[in-house]
Amino acid sequence: MRAVGLIGCGAIGTVLAEAIERRIVVCDELILFDLDKVKAERLKNSLAFPTTIVSSFEDLLKLNPVIIVEAASQDAAKTYVPRIVAAGINVIVMSSGALLDLNLDLTKVHVPSGAIGGIDSITSALLAGEVEVALTTTKNPKALETQDKKPKVIYEGEAREAARLFPREMNVAATLALVVKPAKVKVTVIADPNTRRNTHKITVKWQFGEMLLQFANDPHPDNPRTSALAAWSAIKLLQNLLKQ
Ligand SMILES: NC(=O)c1ccc[n+]([C@@H]2O[C@H](COP(=O)([O-])OP(=O)(O)OC[C@H]3O[C@@H](n4cnc5c(N)ncnc54)[C@H](O)[C@@H]3O)[C@@H](O)[C@H]2O)c1
């Protein structure tokens, strides 16, 4: 019996559960945990797939899933991920910013590429020597909780700080910071009322060339801060891990 645990039944959790329902990911049972029980119940009711709701994190561990997907928040990840690792269970972490503050054995911790890609090329370039990575993220002010009426740079700095200042919006910066550490990633965040999409432009200078990666993602209808690509990257990672 191979059960998948899911912490967080919001935008990403719902897309992931639907992929399990459609057998894109093959497992036997889905276990849902959300602090907001109504969300867990709504999701379970939308599925025909064998699904169990648990009312506590401890109950989730007791059911011994082969893997748990965290799709809740940085605070949730900081609380639960160390305990999942201590229980010897694999975990996919969406709220990657949390990992910047945790000193964990990462053997069982898996970070999807999230709302971006090209991590494979960046890690390859790192093998050759130093890399310089810069990220410019542009979102509609609604997705950044600002009221700007004109395009405005609302943050310039470094990825770790960006992920702390924007814990729900800038996990992409955290993911890049984890990949290139100890090197730093230069980050610019722009609130632009003229855009609907969440756009991440990544430039990489490395020993033997340059890369320009750009992702223009439609915002998720239930959560404008989140892009569908983030959910699908977790689904792909889950699919791969369950094949092992
Ligand atoms: N890595 C990436 O590229 C990337 C991209 C987008 C979103 N994210 C992150 O993924 C996470 C989920 O995103 P989302 O859009 O699905 O969010 P969401 O707000 O739509 O859903 C989160 C769900 O988690 C639940 N939750 C919150 N804290 C909890 C806790 N302590 N225990 C149990 N349940 C809890 C909420 O009730 C909610 O139902 C967020 O942290 C978000 O910042 C990462």
The ligand as a Tripos MOL2 file, in Angstrom:
@<TRIPOS>MOLECULE
LIG
   44    48     1     0     0
SMALL
NO_CHARGES

@<TRIPOS>ATOM
      1 N1          8.5510   26.6350   -5.0120 N.am      1 LIG1
      2 C1          7.8290   27.4450   -5.7840 C.2       1 LIG1
      3 O1          8.2250   27.8420   -6.8870 O.2       1 LIG1
      4 C2          6.4700   27.8630   -5.3070 C.ar      1 LIG1
      5 C3          5.5690   28.4570   -6.2050 C.ar      1 LIG1
      6 C4          4.3070   28.8100   -5.7380 C.ar      1 LIG1
      7 C5          3.9840   28.6240   -4.4110 C.ar      1 LIG1
      8 N2          4.8960   28.1040   -3.5480 N.ar      1 LIG1
      9 C6          4.5910   27.9140   -2.1120 C.3       1 LIG1
     10 O2          3.8480   26.7080   -1.9580 O.3       1 LIG1
     11 C7          3.0060   26.8410   -0.7930 C.3       1 LIG1
     12 C8          1.5670   26.4760   -1.1680 C.3       1 LIG1
     13 O3          1.1050   27.3820   -2.1620 O.3       1 LIG1
     14 P1         -0.4510   27.4840   -2.5250 P.3       1 LIG1
     15 O4         -0.5430   28.4650   -3.6170 O.co2     1 LIG1
     16 O5         -1.0290   26.1320   -2.7080 O.co2     1 LIG1
     17 O6         -1.0290   28.1440   -1.1880 O.3       1 LIG1
     18 P2         -2.5750   28.2450   -0.7400 P.3       1 LIG1
     19 O7         -2.6200   29.4180    0.1900 O.co2     1 LIG1
     20 O8         -3.4730   28.2390   -1.9080 O.co2     1 LIG1
     21 O9         -2.8040   26.8910    0.1000 O.3       1 LIG1
     22 C9         -2.1130   26.6160    1.2800 C.3       1 LIG1
     23 C10        -2.9600   25.6650    2.1220 C.3       1 LIG1
     24 O10        -2.1710   25.2310    3.2300 O.3       1 LIG1
     25 C11        -2.9490   25.2850    4.4250 C.3       1 LIG1
     26 N3         -2.0310   25.5070    5.5480 N.ar      1 LIG1
     27 C12        -1.3510   26.6320    5.8660 C.ar      1 LIG1
     28 N4         -0.5900   26.4290    6.9550 N.ar      1 LIG1
     29 C13        -0.7890   25.1380    7.3330 C.ar      1 LIG1
     30 C14        -0.2640   24.3360    8.3830 C.ar      1 LIG1
     31 N5          0.5960   24.8290    9.2790 N.pl3     1 LIG1
     32 N6         -0.6770   23.0590    8.4700 N.ar      1 LIG1
     33 C15        -1.5700   22.5310    7.5760 C.ar      1 LIG1
     34 N7         -2.1040   23.2490    6.5660 N.ar      1 LIG1
     35 C16        -1.7100   24.5470    6.4470 C.ar      1 LIG1
     36 C17        -3.9130   26.4620    4.1970 C.3       1 LIG1
     37 O11        -5.0580   26.3270    5.0040 O.3       1 LIG1
     38 C18        -4.2180   26.3260    2.7060 C.3       1 LIG1
     39 O12        -5.3290   25.4990    2.4540 O.3       1 LIG1
     40 C19         3.1760   28.2780   -0.3120 C.3       1 LIG1
     41 O13         4.1360   28.3510    0.7400 O.3       1 LIG1
     42 C20         3.7080   28.9920   -1.5350 C.3       1 LIG1
     43 O14         4.4690   30.1500   -1.2120 O.3       1 LIG1
     44 C21         6.1160   27.7070   -3.9700 C.ar      1 LIG1
@<TRIPOS>BOND
     1     1     2 1
     2     2     3 2
     3     2     4 1
     4     4     5 ar
     5     4    44 ar
     6     5     6 ar
     7     6     7 ar
     8     7     8 ar
     9     8     9 1
    10     8    44 ar
    11     9    10 1
    12     9    42 1
    13    10    11 1
    14    11    12 1
    15    11    40 1
    16    12    13 1
    17    13    14 1
    18    14    15 2
    19    14    16 1
    20    14    17 1
    21    17    18 1
    22    18    19 2
    23    18    20 1
    24    18    21 1
    25    21    22 1
    26    22    23 1
    27    23    24 1
    28    23    38 1
    29    24    25 1
    30    25    26 1
    31    25    36 1
    32    26    27 ar
    33    26    35 ar
    34    27    28 ar
    35    28    29 ar
    36    29    30 ar
    37    29    35 ar
    38    30    31 1
    39    30    32 ar
    40    32    33 ar
    41    33    34 ar
    42    34    35 ar
    43    36    37 1
    44    36    38 1
    45    38    39 1
    46    40    41 1
    47    40    42 1
    48    42    43 1
@<TRIPOS>SUBSTRUCTURE
     1 LIG1         1 GROUP 0 **** ****
